[in-house]
Protein backbone atom coordinates (compact mmCIF):
# COMPACT_ATOMS: atom_id res chain seq x y z
CA UNK A 1 0.00 0.00 0.00
CA UNK A 2 1.37 3.39 -1.03
CA UNK A 3 0.46 6.74 0.49
CA UNK A 4 -0.95 8.01 -2.80
CA UNK A 5 -3.43 5.09 -2.79
CA UNK A 6 -5.04 6.26 0.46
CA UNK A 7 -7.77 6.15 1.64
CA UNK A 8 -8.43 2.42 1.69
CA UNK A 9 -11.36 1.15 -0.33
CA UNK A 10 -12.12 -1.09 2.66
CA UNK A 11 -10.13 -0.77 5.90
CA UNK A 12 -11.24 -4.27 6.92
CA UNK A 13 -12.93 -5.80 9.94
CA UNK A 14 -10.58 -5.46 12.93
CA UNK A 15 -10.12 -7.96 15.72
CA UNK A 16 -11.26 -5.91 18.72
CA UNK A 17 -11.31 -8.63 21.37
CA UNK A 18 -8.26 -7.07 23.04
CA UNK A 19 -5.52 -4.54 22.45
CA UNK A 20 -2.79 -7.08 21.51
CA UNK A 21 -5.18 -8.83 19.13
CA UNK A 22 -5.94 -5.50 17.46
CA UNK A 23 -2.20 -4.82 17.06
CA UNK A 24 -1.68 -8.30 15.60
CA UNK A 25 -4.55 -7.78 13.14
CA UNK A 26 -3.16 -4.40 12.13
CA UNK A 27 0.28 -5.88 11.50
CA UNK A 28 -1.19 -8.65 9.36
CA UNK A 29 -2.93 -6.10 7.16
CA UNK A 30 0.46 -4.56 6.33
CA UNK A 31 2.49 -7.66 5.60
CA UNK A 32 3.84 -6.23 2.33
CA UNK A 33 5.09 -3.04 3.93
CA UNK A 34 6.53 -4.96 6.88
CA UNK A 35 8.53 -7.30 4.61
CA UNK A 36 9.83 -4.38 2.54
CA UNK A 37 10.95 -2.56 5.68
CA UNK A 38 12.55 -5.78 6.92
CA UNK A 39 14.51 -6.19 3.66
CA UNK A 40 15.75 -2.59 3.65
CA UNK A 41 16.57 -2.85 7.35
CA UNK A 42 18.69 -5.95 6.75
CA UNK A 43 20.53 -4.11 3.96
CA UNK A 44 21.13 -1.09 6.19
CA UNK A 45 22.19 -2.93 9.35
CA UNK A 46 24.07 -5.63 7.42
CA UNK A 47 26.09 -3.11 5.41
CA UNK A 48 26.86 -1.14 8.56
CA UNK A 49 27.96 -4.28 10.40
CA UNK A 50 30.15 -5.36 7.45
CA UNK A 51 32.22 -2.14 7.51
CA UNK A 52 34.79 -3.51 10.00
CA UNK A 53 35.75 -6.36 7.63
CA UNK A 54 37.40 -4.17 4.93
CA UNK A 55 38.89 -2.02 7.70
CA UNK A 56 40.53 -5.15 9.10
CA UNK A 57 41.83 -6.06 5.64
CA UNK A 58 43.38 -2.60 5.29
CA UNK A 59 45.01 -2.74 8.74
CA UNK A 60 46.33 -6.23 8.04
CA UNK A 61 47.75 -5.12 4.68
CA UNK A 62 49.58 -2.17 6.20
CA UNK A 63 50.93 -4.16 9.16
CA UNK A 64 52.12 -7.07 7.01
CA UNK A 65 53.46 -5.01 4.12
CA UNK A 66 54.80 -6.99 1.15
CA UNK A 67 54.10 -6.84 -2.56
CA UNK A 68 50.38 -7.65 -2.25
CA UNK A 69 49.63 -4.84 0.22
CA UNK A 70 48.57 -2.42 -2.52
CA UNK A 71 46.07 -4.86 -4.04
CA UNK A 72 44.63 -5.61 -0.61
CA UNK A 73 44.25 -1.89 0.11
CA UNK A 74 42.40 -1.42 -3.19
CA UNK A 75 40.15 -4.38 -2.30
CA UNK A 76 39.47 -2.86 1.12
CA UNK A 77 38.61 0.48 -0.48
CA UNK A 78 36.19 -1.12 -2.93
CA UNK A 79 34.52 -3.08 -0.14
CA UNK A 80 34.23 0.07 1.98
CA UNK A 81 32.61 1.90 -0.93
CA UNK A 82 30.19 -1.00 -1.47
CA UNK A 83 29.27 -1.12 2.23
CA UNK A 84 28.86 2.66 2.30
CA UNK A 85 26.49 2.52 -0.66
CA UNK A 86 24.52 -0.23 1.06
CA UNK A 87 24.26 1.82 4.26
CA UNK A 88 23.12 4.94 2.38
CA UNK A 89 20.56 3.15 0.20
CA UNK A 90 19.28 0.98 3.05
CA UNK A 91 18.95 3.92 5.44
CA UNK A 92 17.01 6.07 2.96
CA UNK A 93 14.67 3.30 1.84
CA UNK A 94 14.17 1.97 5.37
CA UNK A 95 13.11 5.42 6.56
CA UNK A 96 10.84 5.84 3.55
CA UNK A 97 9.20 2.44 4.05
CA UNK A 98 8.89 2.86 7.83
CA UNK A 99 7.17 6.24 7.45
CA UNK A 100 4.85 4.73 4.85
CA UNK A 101 3.96 1.93 7.26
CA UNK A 102 3.27 4.47 10.01
CA UNK A 103 1.04 6.65 7.84
CA UNK A 104 -0.90 3.77 6.30
CA UNK A 105 -1.49 2.18 9.71
CA UNK A 106 -2.68 5.50 11.13
CA UNK A 107 -4.92 6.04 8.11
CA UNK A 108 -6.46 2.59 8.52
CA UNK A 109 -7.27 3.28 12.17
CA UNK A 110 -8.71 6.70 11.33
CA UNK A 111 -10.95 5.16 8.66
CA UNK A 112 -12.13 2.51 11.10
CA UNK A 113 -12.97 5.19 13.68
CA UNK A 114 -14.79 7.32 11.11
CA UNK A 115 -16.76 4.33 9.92
CA UNK A 116 -17.66 3.44 13.50
CA UNK A 117 -18.68 7.05 14.23
CA UNK A 118 -20.91 7.09 11.16
CA UNK A 119 -22.41 3.74 12.16
CA UNK A 120 -23.22 4.80 15.71
CA UNK A 121 -24.22 8.36 14.93
CA UNK A 122 -25.47 10.37 17.87
CA UNK A 123 -25.42 7.31 20.13
CA UNK A 124 -21.60 7.31 20.13
CA UNK A 125 -21.22 10.00 22.78
CA UNK A 126 -23.84 8.28 24.90
CA UNK A 127 -21.88 5.05 24.86
CA UNK A 128 -18.40 6.51 25.38
CA UNK A 129 -17.09 9.92 26.45
CA UNK A 130 -16.44 12.38 23.66
CA UNK A 131 -13.00 13.04 25.12
CA UNK A 132 -12.06 9.39 24.78
CA UNK A 133 -12.97 9.42 21.10
CA UNK A 134 -10.76 12.50 20.66
CA UNK A 135 -7.89 10.83 22.56
CA UNK A 136 -8.13 7.67 20.43
CA UNK A 137 -8.26 9.55 17.13
CA UNK A 138 -5.26 11.75 17.98
CA UNK A 139 -2.60 10.52 20.41
CA UNK A 140 -3.51 6.82 20.41
CA UNK A 141 -3.30 6.58 16.63
CA UNK A 142 0.24 7.94 16.78
CA UNK A 143 1.36 5.42 19.39
CA UNK A 144 -0.16 2.45 17.54
CA UNK A 145 1.46 3.55 14.28
CA UNK A 146 4.82 3.83 16.02
CA UNK A 147 4.70 0.19 17.14
CA UNK A 148 3.59 -1.03 13.71
CA UNK A 149 6.48 0.66 11.91
CA UNK A 150 9.06 -0.16 14.60
CA UNK A 151 8.30 -3.89 14.51
CA UNK A 152 10.01 -4.53 11.17
CA UNK A 153 13.06 -2.45 12.13
CA UNK A 154 13.38 -4.42 15.35
CA UNK A 155 13.15 -7.72 13.45
CA UNK A 156 15.88 -6.57 11.06
CA UNK A 157 18.07 -5.50 13.98
CA UNK A 158 17.57 -8.83 15.80
CA UNK A 159 18.43 -10.83 12.67
CA UNK A 160 21.51 -8.67 12.14
CA UNK A 161 22.75 -9.39 15.66
CA UNK A 162 22.33 -13.12 15.05
CA UNK A 163 24.15 -12.92 11.70
CA UNK A 164 27.03 -10.98 13.29
CA UNK A 165 27.48 -13.63 15.99
CA UNK A 166 27.36 -16.46 13.43
CA UNK A 167 29.77 -14.65 11.10
CA UNK A 168 32.25 -14.06 13.91
CA UNK A 169 32.41 -17.79 14.61
CA UNK A 170 33.70 -18.33 11.07
CA UNK A 171 35.98 -15.29 11.14
CA UNK A 172 37.53 -15.51 14.61
CA UNK A 173 36.05 -18.24 16.85
CA UNK A 174 38.05 -17.30 19.96
CA UNK A 175 36.61 -13.79 20.23
CA UNK A 176 33.26 -14.88 18.78
CA UNK A 177 32.65 -16.94 21.91
CA UNK A 178 32.90 -13.82 24.07
CA UNK A 179 30.54 -11.91 21.76
CA UNK A 180 28.08 -14.82 21.56
CA UNK A 181 27.88 -14.93 25.35
CA UNK A 182 27.73 -11.16 25.77
CA UNK A 183 25.17 -10.35 23.05
CA UNK A 184 22.24 -12.19 24.72
CA UNK A 185 23.22 -10.60 28.03
CA UNK A 186 23.06 -7.17 26.38
CA UNK A 187 19.70 -7.96 24.75
CA UNK A 188 18.14 -9.44 27.89
CA UNK A 189 19.66 -7.04 30.43
CA UNK A 190 16.65 -4.74 30.32
CA UNK A 191 14.03 -7.47 30.72
CA UNK A 192 13.81 -7.20 34.54
CA UNK A 193 13.08 -3.48 34.15
CA UNK A 194 10.40 -3.86 31.48
CA UNK A 195 7.40 -5.05 33.58
CA UNK A 196 7.51 -2.09 36.01
CA UNK A 197 8.23 0.25 33.10
CA UNK A 198 5.21 -1.05 31.20
CA UNK A 199 3.01 -0.66 34.28
CA UNK A 200 4.15 2.91 34.81
CA UNK A 201 3.64 3.69 31.13
CA UNK A 202 0.12 2.23 31.33
CA UNK A 203 -0.67 4.41 34.33
CA UNK A 204 0.68 7.47 32.51
CA UNK A 205 -1.38 6.75 29.40
CA UNK A 206 -4.55 6.19 31.42
CA UNK A 207 -4.10 9.41 33.38
CA UNK A 208 -3.31 11.35 30.20
CA UNK A 209 -6.39 9.90 28.55
CA UNK A 210 -8.61 10.89 31.45
CA UNK A 211 -7.16 14.41 31.40
CA UNK A 212 -7.86 14.67 27.66
CA UNK A 213 -11.40 13.41 28.18
CA UNK A 214 -11.96 15.92 30.97
CA UNK A 215 -10.68 18.80 28.83
CA UNK A 216 -12.77 17.81 25.82
CA UNK A 217 -15.93 17.30 27.83
CA UNK A 218 -15.38 20.59 29.67
CA UNK A 219 -15.00 22.50 26.40
CA UNK A 220 -18.11 20.80 25.00
CA UNK A 221 -20.16 21.89 28.04
CA UNK A 222 -18.52 25.28 28.51
CA UNK A 223 -21.75 27.21 27.92
CA UNK A 224 -23.54 25.23 30.60
CA UNK A 225 -20.63 25.65 33.00
CA UNK A 226 -20.70 29.41 32.60
CA UNK A 227 -24.42 29.42 33.25
CA UNK A 228 -24.02 27.69 36.59
CA UNK A 229 -20.70 29.30 37.52
CA UNK A 230 -18.75 26.04 37.50
CA UNK A 231 -15.70 27.14 35.51
CA UNK A 232 -13.38 27.36 38.51
CA UNK A 233 -14.52 23.98 39.77
CA UNK A 234 -13.68 22.24 36.50
CA UNK A 235 -10.48 24.27 36.13
CA UNK A 236 -9.35 22.94 39.49
CA UNK A 237 -10.24 19.39 38.47
CA UNK A 238 -8.25 19.70 35.26
CA UNK A 239 -5.31 21.24 37.11
CA UNK A 240 -5.25 18.28 39.51
CA UNK A 241 -5.56 15.81 36.62
CA UNK A 242 -2.68 17.43 34.73
CA UNK A 243 -0.47 17.27 37.83
CA UNK A 244 -1.24 13.57 38.13
CA UNK A 245 -0.20 13.12 34.50
CA UNK A 246 3.04 15.02 35.14
CA UNK A 247 3.88 12.89 38.17
CA UNK A 248 3.13 9.65 36.30
CA UNK A 249 5.26 10.81 33.35
CA UNK A 250 8.21 11.63 35.64
CA UNK A 251 8.00 8.21 37.32
CA UNK A 252 7.83 6.50 33.93
CA UNK A 253 10.72 8.55 32.53
CA UNK A 254 12.95 7.57 35.46
CA UNK A 255 12.69 3.90 34.60
CA UNK A 256 13.12 4.49 30.87
CA UNK A 257 16.24 6.55 31.55
CA UNK A 258 17.56 3.65 33.65
CA UNK A 259 16.87 1.28 30.75
CA UNK A 260 18.74 3.62 28.40
CA UNK A 261 21.68 3.72 30.83
CA UNK A 262 21.77 -0.08 31.00
CA UNK A 263 21.75 -0.23 27.21
CA UNK A 264 24.91 1.89 27.23
CA UNK A 265 26.65 0.28 30.21
CA UNK A 266 26.32 -3.40 29.27
CA UNK A 267 27.59 -3.03 25.65
CA UNK A 268 30.46 -0.96 27.04
CA UNK A 269 31.41 -3.76 29.43
CA UNK A 270 31.20 -6.25 26.55
CA UNK A 271 33.52 -4.05 24.49
CA UNK A 272 36.02 -3.87 27.35
CA UNK A 273 35.94 -7.66 27.71
CA UNK A 274 36.54 -8.15 23.97
CA UNK A 275 39.46 -5.72 23.92
CA UNK A 276 41.04 -7.22 27.05
CA UNK A 277 40.74 -10.80 25.82
CA UNK A 278 41.69 -9.84 22.26
CA UNK A 279 44.91 -8.14 23.38
CA UNK A 280 45.88 -11.29 25.27
CA UNK A 281 45.27 -13.40 22.18
CA UNK A 282 47.20 -10.95 19.99
CA UNK A 283 50.22 -11.13 22.34
CA UNK A 284 50.10 -14.91 22.16
CA UNK A 285 49.91 -14.76 18.37
CA UNK A 286 46.49 -16.46 18.24
CA UNK A 287 44.85 -13.55 16.42
CA UNK A 288 46.31 -10.90 14.16
CA UNK A 289 46.06 -7.17 14.65
CA UNK A 290 43.65 -6.87 11.71
CA UNK A 291 41.35 -9.52 13.16
CA UNK A 292 41.38 -7.80 16.53
CA UNK A 293 40.47 -4.45 14.95
CA UNK A 294 37.69 -6.11 12.93
CA UNK A 295 36.10 -7.79 15.94
CA UNK A 296 36.47 -4.66 18.06
CA UNK A 297 34.75 -2.58 15.37
CA UNK A 298 31.96 -5.14 14.97
CA UNK A 299 31.22 -5.10 18.69
CA UNK A 300 31.27 -1.28 18.65
CA UNK A 301 28.75 -1.16 15.80
CA UNK A 302 26.68 -3.86 17.48
CA UNK A 303 25.39 -1.21 19.87
CA UNK A 304 23.31 0.40 17.10
CA UNK A 305 21.02 -2.56 16.27
CA UNK A 306 20.84 -3.39 19.96
CA UNK A 307 19.22 0.00 20.59
CA UNK A 308 16.16 -1.21 18.73
CA UNK A 309 15.47 -3.70 21.53
CA UNK A 310 14.84 -0.74 23.82
CA UNK A 311 12.75 1.04 21.19
CA UNK A 312 10.43 -1.90 20.53
CA UNK A 313 9.89 -2.29 24.28
CA UNK A 314 8.95 1.38 24.57
CA UNK A 315 6.74 1.26 21.46
CA UNK A 316 4.83 -1.77 22.71
CA UNK A 317 4.40 -0.42 26.23
CA UNK A 318 2.93 2.83 24.89
CA UNK A 319 0.88 1.27 22.10
CA UNK A 320 -0.76 -1.48 24.17
CA UNK A 321 -3.05 0.81 26.23
CA UNK A 322 -3.70 2.88 23.09
CA UNK A 323 -4.72 -0.25 21.19
CA UNK A 324 -6.94 -1.28 24.09
CA UNK A 325 -8.73 2.06 23.98
CA UNK A 326 -9.12 1.92 20.20
CA UNK A 327 -10.44 -1.64 20.37
CA UNK A 328 -12.95 -0.61 23.04
CA UNK A 329 -14.35 2.13 20.79
CA UNK A 330 -14.34 -0.06 17.67
CA UNK A 331 -16.11 -2.86 19.54
CA UNK A 332 -19.22 -0.74 20.11
CA UNK A 333 -22.36 -1.90 18.31
CA UNK A 334 -25.47 0.02 17.39
CA UNK A 335 -28.58 -1.07 19.26
CA UNK A 336 -32.20 -0.16 18.59
CA UNK A 337 -33.68 2.39 20.98
CA UNK A 338 -37.12 1.28 22.25
CA UNK A 339 -38.57 4.78 22.38
CA UNK A 340 -42.25 4.70 21.37
CA UNK A 341 -41.91 3.29 17.91
CA UNK A 342 -38.79 5.31 17.15
CA UNK A 343 -36.57 2.26 17.09
CA UNK A 344 -34.24 2.12 14.16
CA UNK A 345 -34.96 -0.32 11.38
CA UNK A 346 -32.21 -2.77 10.40
CA UNK A 347 -32.12 -1.36 6.90
CA UNK A 348 -31.32 2.21 7.99
CA UNK A 349 -33.38 5.33 7.37
CA UNK A 350 -33.01 5.80 3.62
CA UNK A 351 -36.42 4.34 2.87
CA UNK A 352 -35.17 2.70 -0.29
CA UNK A 353 -35.52 -0.97 -0.71
Buried (B, 14 or more C-beta within 10 A) or exposed (E): BEEEEBEBEEBEEBBBEBBBBBBEBBBEBBEEBBEBBBBBBBBBBBBBBBBBBBBBBBBBBBEEEEEEBEEBBEBBEEBBEEBBEBBEBBBEBBBEBBBBBBBBBBBBBBBBBEEBBEEBEEBBBEEBBBBBBBBBBEBBBBBBBBBBBBBBBBBBBBBBBEBBBEBBBEBBEBBBBBBBEBBEEBBEBBEEBBEEBBEBBBBBBBBBBBBBBBBBBBEBBEEEBEEEEBEEEBEEBBEEBBEBBBEBBEBBBEBBEBBBEBBEEBBEEBBEBBBEBBEEBBEEEBBBBBBBBBBBBBBBBBBBBBEBBBBBBBBBBBBBBBBBBBBBBBBBEBEEEEEEEEEBEEEEEEEEE
